[in-house]
Amino acid sequence: MQGKARFVFPFFLSGIMAFLMTGFVTWLNLGLPPDFLARWMKAWLIAWPLAYISALIAAPFAQRATQFVLKTMEGPKA
């Protein structure tokens, strides 16, 4: 990914993933108490920046691993 896209894409992806994961884990741990939404949003606001930074750090490694796997699956060229 080039230019601004390498920062914008992980921003949205990490936000969506953090939103879904914190909602699920909050539900698993607490059930559905009256303050569920407030607790979920607090967890999400804490998790999102951490997820974004993690995505920025992990992206180059994931791209290289993906390229390696795809090349390995293709096998030797004839």
N, C-alpha and C positions, 0 to 999 in steps of 0.2 A: 504494500500500500504506500502511496506517495503523498507528499504535501500535507495539507490540513486533514485529509481523510484519515491519516494514521493516528490522529488525536481525536477526531470527531466520532468515528466509528466505535472505538472502545468506550467512549463516553456514554453513548446510548446503549451499547450492548451491556456494559457493566451495570448501568442503571436498571435496565430491565431484569437482568439476572439477579441482582441484589434484591430488587423488589419482590420477585417471585420466591427466592430462597428465604429471605427473612420472613415473609408471610407464612410460608410453610413451616419453618422451624419455630416461629412464634406460636403457631397453631398447635404443633406437636407438643411443645413444652407447656402451654397454658390452657389449651382448649379455646373456648370462645367467651372469655370474661367480658364484662361490660366495657372495660377500657382496652379491649383488644386492638382496635384501630390505632389508638394513641401509642400503644406499646410497639405495634408493628411499624408505624411511621418513625418512631424514635430509632428503632433498630435499623431501619432502612437508611435513614439519614446518616447514621454512623457507618454503616457498611458500604454505602455507595462510594465515598471517596477512597476507601481502602481497596475496593474492588477495581476502581478505575486505575489507581496506581499499580496494582497487581497486573492488570491487563496490559498496561504500557510496558511493564518489565517483562512479562511472559510472552508477549506477541512475537518478538524476534525468534525466541527459542521454539515456539509452536510453529512458526513458518518454516524454520529449518527442519524440524522434525517431520512436518507434512511433506516437504520436498523429498526428504530421505525415504520416507515410506512409499511415496508414489513412484520414485525411481526404482526402489527395490521391487515393487509389485510389477513394474513393467518388465523387469528382467534385462538381460543383455540385448543390445540392439544387433540385429543381423547385418 
